[in-house]
């Protein structure tokens, strides 16, 4: 299996600059609403340690998973081009009124910040992950709840995450090789 991962990495690095036809594929999909936190990913990457939830996550409950404290960490394998992170989350109406927001960091670098203005209503946000911050292989995504004007490292903020999904563009050659290695192609996003 290790040789498969190495071959996959080499292929995806080589194809990162390809200009041929490409399709959007799902690299990781934590859909807490359905799977209670079990990641769905490319079958060739489905082994322990490739994707994992780190510190800052509360236990799963129906409909999502809480971020408690000042950050929640996701370790995930990223490769390909034009990577996007989709988050579906909400917060309590009282925290929403205080200006509850979420900062996304990738490998230690801030890449986005957005406000959660609708209280319990799910808020869907797509973040373009900058190519110069992504490393081919395992990356660290941090989700940091923040309230405007407060120390970002203080506890007391909470965000309910319903889905965390990362997609990338993979050219047809890469998809075909993945299909051969994994027994099926990565799931298309649409």
N, C-alpha and C positions, 0 to 999 in steps of 0.2 A: 504494500500500500504506500510506503514511503516513496518508492520510485514513481508511482503514479502522481503523487503530490509534486515531486520535483519536475516531472515532465509537464504537468499542468502549469506550474509557475513559469517554466521556460517558454512554453507556448504563449501564455498570456502576456509575458513581458515582450516577446517578439511581436505579438499582434497588437500591442498597445499603440503603435504608430501606423497600423495598416489603414489604408483609405478605402478598402473594399466595402461591400454591403455588410451592415451589421444590424443586429437585433437586440432589443432590450431584454435582459434576463435577470431573474431574481437571484441574488447571491445569498441573502439571509432574510428571513421573515419571522420575527417574533410577533405572532398574532395572539396576544394574551387573552383576547376575547374568546377565541376558539380552542387554543391548544394549552391554555394555562401555563404558558412559558416555555414550552419545548420548541426549539428553533427548527424551522424548515429551511433546507439549504440544498445546494447542488449535491446530488448523491455521492459524487466522487470526494466531497469534502466532509461527508457525514461520519466523522470519527471524533472521539473525545478530544477536547482541547482546541478545536478549530474555532468554534463560536461559544462564548460563555458570558453569563451575567456575573459581574464582579460586585464590589461593595456598593451599598446604597439602595439596594432593591428590597422592598418588603415582600412578604409571601404573596403568591398569586391569590386573587380572589375573582369571583365571577365578574367578567367584563374588563378586567385589566390588572395592572400591577402598580402599586404606589412607589414613587421615588420619595424617600424620607431622608432628611438631612440636606447637606449642601451639594452632594453630587451622587450620581449613579453611573456605573461603569459597564460598558459592553466591550468585550474583546471579540473581534471578528476578522475573518479572512476577507480581504478586498483585492480585487484584480480587475483588469479590463479598462475601459475608457468611459468618460462621462458618467461618473458615479453619482447617484442621487440617494439621499436619505429621506425617507418619508416617515413622519411621526404623526400619530393620531393621539391626542391627549386632552385632558381637561383638568380643572382644579375646582376647589370649592368657590361658590359665589363670593364669600367674604374675602378670600385671598385674591380673587379676580378683581374685586373693587379696590384692593390695596395696590394693584399694579403687578400682580404675579406674572412673571415671565420665565422664559427658559433660554439658557445659553447652551449652544452645542459647541463642543471642542473636539477636534480630531488630532490625535497624537500631540496633545498639549497646546494646540493652536486654536484660538476662537475662530469659528467659521460662520456662526449665525446667532442671532438673538431675536426672539419674537415674544409678543405679549399674548397671554391667555385671557381674552376679554369676555368670553361667553360663559363663565362659570362651569356648570356640569356639562354643557353642550360640547360634544367632541369638536376639537379644532384640528384640522389637517394642515400640515405644513411640509413643504418639500424644500430640502436644503441641497444645493449643489456642492458636492465635496471637491474642494480644489485639488487638482492633479499634483501640484507641488507639495502638498501636505500628506498625500497618500503614499504609503510604502507598499510595495508588492508583497503581500503576505499578511501577517497579523497586525491589525491596527487597533488603537484604543479610542473609542467614542465615549465622551463624558457628557452627561446631561446634567446641567446645573440650574436648579430652580432659584430664581432671584426675585426680590421685590425691590422696586426702584428706591434708591436712597438708603438701603440697608446693607450692612456688611454681608457680602455674598457667602461667607463661610459660616454664618450663624445658622443654626438649625431652626425649625419652626415653619418651614415652607414644605408644601407637599403638592406633587403633581401625579395625576392618575394617567398612566400610559396604557393605551389600548392596543397600539401597534407600532412596531419599529421595523422598517423594511429598507433594505439596501438593494438597488438595482445598478446594472452596468451594461454597457454596450459590448457585445461580443460578436466578432465577425463570424461568417458561416463556417469557415475552416476551424476556428476554435470551438464552435458549438458542435461540429461534427466529431472532432476529436474527443470532446467531453462526453458526447453521446456514446462513442465507442468505449471509452474508459469506464463510464458510469452505468452503462446499460440503457440509458435514456438521456435525452437532451434536457438542459435546464428549462424550467417553466418560463414561458413567455409572460410578460406583464399585461399584454393585450393583443 
